[in-house]
Amino acid sequence: MEKHLRQPGKIYDRIRKIIEIARGNIAHAVNTEMVMAYWHIGKEIVDEEQRGISRAGYGKKLIENLSQQLIEKYGAGWSTSHLWHVRQFYLLYKDRMPANLHTRGADLEDKILHTLRAELSWSHYRILMRIEKPEARSFYEIECVNNNWSSRELERHS
């Protein structure tokens, strides 16, 4: 027992490491869910626009109305510019994720890994969306994952 009392920092370090790993895992899970949610929201917007295609300016009004309603319910993060980015995200990556992604657990993780890159954050995707050529965008996605680039590093390289 005396031996444990002489090294009180060791248990603290182990517990601190457990907490930090858990926090990192939580942040990653939240980010993955938000990226998937943005893809689905973009799909809903595009699908709705296509149903109202005969009316001029429908997409703009749709985004403005949605933004107002979402801001009332969820706060300032749902600006019209954010919704336009979410829409663009879907259009650029619509072939990269199955539309009916209602699976959970390991099956969900497998689908994500083979479609959108789970390692990339929304900030990464916002930068990648500025790259016009799909081949170049794909190259930078792979480089981000292989080299563990932060979004700032991606910004510098792209």
C-alpha positions as a Markdown table, in Angstrom:
| # | Residue | x | y | z |
|---|---|---|---|---|
| 1 | Met | 0.0 | 0.0 | 0.0 |
| 2 | Glu | 2.9 | 2.3 | 0.8 |
| 3 | Lys | 4.2 | 1.9 | -2.8 |
| 4 | His | 0.9 | 3.3 | -4.3 |
| 5 | Leu | 1.1 | 6.4 | -2.0 |
| 6 | Arg | 4.5 | 7.3 | -3.2 |
| 7 | Gln | 3.3 | 7.6 | -6.9 |
| 8 | Pro | 0.0 | 9.5 | -6.7 |
| 9 | Gly | 0.6 | 11.1 | -10.1 |
| 10 | Lys | 0.5 | 7.8 | -11.9 |
| 11 | Ile | -3.2 | 7.1 | -11.3 |
| 12 | Tyr | -4.0 | 10.7 | -12.2 |
| 13 | Asp | -2.1 | 10.4 | -15.5 |
| 14 | Arg | -4.0 | 7.1 | -16.4 |
| 15 | Ile | -7.4 | 8.6 | -15.5 |
| 16 | Arg | -6.6 | 11.8 | -17.4 |
| 17 | Lys | -5.6 | 9.8 | -20.4 |
| 18 | Ile | -8.9 | 7.8 | -20.3 |
| 19 | Ile | -10.9 | 11.1 | -20.0 |
| 20 | Glu | -9.0 | 12.6 | -23.0 |
| 21 | Ile | -9.5 | 9.6 | -25.2 |
| 22 | Ala | -13.2 | 9.5 | -24.3 |
| 23 | Arg | -13.6 | 13.2 | -25.1 |
| 24 | Gly | -11.9 | 12.7 | -28.4 |
| 25 | Asn | -14.2 | 9.8 | -29.2 |
| 26 | Ile | -17.2 | 11.9 | -28.3 |
| 27 | Ala | -16.1 | 14.8 | -30.5 |
| 28 | His | -15.5 | 12.4 | -33.4 |
| 29 | Ala | -18.9 | 10.8 | -33.0 |
| 30 | Val | -20.7 | 14.1 | -32.8 |
| 31 | Asn | -18.8 | 15.4 | -35.9 |
| 32 | Thr | -19.6 | 12.3 | -37.9 |
| 33 | Glu | -23.3 | 12.6 | -37.0 |
| 34 | Met | -23.4 | 16.3 | -37.9 |
| 35 | Val | -21.7 | 15.6 | -41.3 |
| 36 | Met | -24.2 | 12.9 | -42.0 |
| 37 | Ala | -27.1 | 15.2 | -40.9 |
| 38 | Tyr | -25.9 | 17.9 | -43.2 |
| 39 | Trp | -25.8 | 15.5 | -46.1 |
| 40 | His | -29.4 | 14.4 | -45.4 |
| 41 | Ile | -30.5 | 18.0 | -44.9 |
| 42 | Gly | -28.9 | 19.0 | -48.2 |
| 43 | Lys | -30.8 | 16.1 | -49.8 |
| 44 | Glu | -34.1 | 17.2 | -48.4 |
| 45 | Ile | -33.5 | 20.7 | -49.7 |
| 46 | Val | -32.5 | 19.6 | -53.2 |
| 47 | Asp | -35.5 | 17.1 | -53.3 |
| 48 | Glu | -37.9 | 19.9 | -52.2 |
| 49 | Glu | -36.4 | 22.3 | -54.8 |
| 50 | Gln | -36.9 | 19.8 | -57.5 |
| 51 | Arg | -40.6 | 19.4 | -56.6 |
| 52 | Gly | -41.1 | 23.2 | -56.8 |
| 53 | Ile | -38.9 | 23.7 | -59.9 |
| 54 | Ser | -41.7 | 25.3 | -61.9 |
| 55 | Arg | -41.7 | 28.3 | -59.6 |
| 56 | Ala | -38.9 | 30.9 | -60.2 |
| 57 | Gly | -36.9 | 31.6 | -57.1 |
| 58 | Tyr | -38.3 | 28.7 | -55.1 |
| 59 | Gly | -34.9 | 27.5 | -53.9 |
| 60 | Lys | -34.0 | 30.9 | -52.6 |
| 61 | Lys | -37.3 | 31.3 | -50.7 |
| 62 | Leu | -37.1 | 27.8 | -49.5 |
| 63 | Ile | -33.7 | 28.4 | -47.9 |
| 64 | Glu | -34.7 | 31.8 | -46.4 |
| 65 | Asn | -37.9 | 30.3 | -44.9 |
| 66 | Leu | -36.0 | 27.2 | -43.5 |
| 67 | Ser | -33.3 | 29.4 | -42.1 |
| 68 | Gln | -35.8 | 31.6 | -40.2 |
| 69 | Gln | -37.6 | 28.5 | -38.8 |
| 70 | Leu | -34.4 | 26.7 | -37.9 |
| 71 | Ile | -32.9 | 29.7 | -36.2 |
| 72 | Glu | -36.0 | 30.2 | -34.1 |
| 73 | Lys | -35.8 | 26.6 | -33.0 |
| 74 | Tyr | -32.0 | 25.8 | -32.9 |
| 75 | Gly | -30.2 | 29.2 | -32.9 |
| 76 | Ala | -28.0 | 31.3 | -35.1 |
| 77 | Gly | -26.0 | 28.4 | -36.7 |
| 78 | Trp | -28.7 | 27.8 | -39.3 |
| 79 | Ser | -28.2 | 30.9 | -41.5 |
| 80 | Thr | -29.1 | 31.0 | -45.1 |
| 81 | Ser | -25.4 | 30.8 | -46.0 |
| 82 | His | -25.0 | 27.7 | -43.9 |
| 83 | Leu | -28.0 | 26.0 | -45.6 |
| 84 | Trp | -26.6 | 26.9 | -49.0 |
| 85 | His | -23.3 | 25.2 | -48.0 |
| 86 | Val | -25.3 | 22.1 | -46.8 |
| 87 | Arg | -27.1 | 22.0 | -50.1 |
| 88 | Gln | -23.8 | 22.3 | -52.0 |
| 89 | Phe | -22.3 | 19.6 | -49.8 |
| 90 | Tyr | -25.1 | 17.2 | -50.8 |
| 91 | Leu | -24.8 | 18.1 | -54.5 |
| 92 | Leu | -21.0 | 17.5 | -54.5 |
| 93 | Tyr | -21.2 | 14.3 | -52.4 |
| 94 | Lys | -24.6 | 12.9 | -53.4 |
| 95 | Asp | -23.2 | 9.7 | -54.9 |
| 96 | Arg | -21.0 | 9.1 | -51.8 |
| 97 | Met | -23.6 | 8.0 | -49.2 |
| 98 | Pro | -26.6 | 5.8 | -49.4 |
| 99 | Ala | -29.8 | 7.9 | -49.0 |
| 100 | Asn | -31.4 | 5.5 | -46.5 |
| 101 | Leu | -28.7 | 5.5 | -43.9 |
| 102 | His | -30.7 | 4.4 | -40.9 |
| 103 | Thr | -28.3 | 1.8 | -39.6 |
| 104 | Arg | -26.5 | 2.0 | -36.3 |
| 105 | Gly | -23.3 | 0.6 | -34.9 |
| 106 | Ala | -20.7 | -1.3 | -36.9 |
| 107 | Asp | -22.8 | -1.4 | -40.1 |
| 108 | Leu | -23.2 | 2.4 | -40.0 |
| 109 | Glu | -19.5 | 2.9 | -39.5 |
| 110 | Asp | -18.7 | 0.6 | -42.4 |
| 111 | Lys | -21.0 | 2.6 | -44.7 |
| 112 | Ile | -19.5 | 5.9 | -43.6 |
| 113 | Leu | -15.9 | 4.7 | -44.2 |
| 114 | His | -16.8 | 3.6 | -47.7 |
| 115 | Thr | -18.6 | 6.8 | -48.6 |
| 116 | Leu | -17.9 | 10.0 | -46.8 |
| 117 | Arg | -14.7 | 10.1 | -44.9 |
| 118 | Ala | -15.5 | 9.8 | -41.2 |
| 119 | Glu | -12.1 | 11.2 | -40.4 |
| 120 | Leu | -13.0 | 14.5 | -41.9 |
| 121 | Ser | -14.8 | 17.3 | -40.1 |
| 122 | Trp | -17.4 | 19.7 | -41.5 |
| 123 | Ser | -14.5 | 22.3 | -41.6 |
| 124 | His | -12.6 | 19.9 | -43.9 |
| 125 | Tyr | -15.6 | 19.5 | -46.2 |
| 126 | Arg | -16.2 | 23.2 | -46.3 |
| 127 | Ile | -12.6 | 23.6 | -47.6 |
| 128 | Leu | -12.9 | 20.7 | -50.0 |
| 129 | Met | -16.1 | 22.0 | -51.5 |
| 130 | Arg | -14.1 | 25.0 | -52.8 |
| 131 | Ile | -12.1 | 22.6 | -55.0 |
| 132 | Glu | -13.8 | 22.5 | -58.4 |
| 133 | Lys | -12.3 | 19.3 | -59.9 |
| 134 | Pro | -13.6 | 16.1 | -58.3 |
| 135 | Glu | -10.3 | 14.3 | -58.9 |
| 136 | Ala | -8.4 | 17.1 | -57.0 |
| 137 | Arg | -11.0 | 17.1 | -54.2 |
| 138 | Ser | -10.6 | 13.3 | -53.9 |
| 139 | Phe | -6.8 | 13.6 | -53.8 |
| 140 | Tyr | -7.0 | 16.1 | -50.9 |
| 141 | Glu | -9.5 | 14.0 | -49.0 |
| 142 | Ile | -7.0 | 11.1 | -49.2 |
| 143 | Glu | -4.1 | 13.3 | -48.2 |
| 144 | Cys | -6.0 | 14.6 | -45.2 |
| 145 | Val | -6.8 | 11.1 | -43.9 |
| 146 | Asn | -3.4 | 9.6 | -44.7 |
| 147 | Asn | -1.5 | 12.5 | -43.1 |
| 148 | Asn | -4.0 | 13.3 | -40.4 |
| 149 | Trp | -4.3 | 16.9 | -41.6 |
| 150 | Ser | -6.3 | 19.4 | -39.6 |
| 151 | Ser | -8.6 | 21.7 | -41.6 |
| 152 | Arg | -5.9 | 24.4 | -41.2 |
| 153 | Glu | -3.3 | 22.1 | -42.8 |
| 154 | Leu | -5.7 | 21.3 | -45.6 |
| 155 | Glu | -6.3 | 25.0 | -46.2 |
| 156 | Arg | -2.5 | 25.5 | -46.5 |
| 157 | His | -2.0 | 22.6 | -48.9 |
| 158 | Ser | -5.1 | 23.2 | -51.2 |
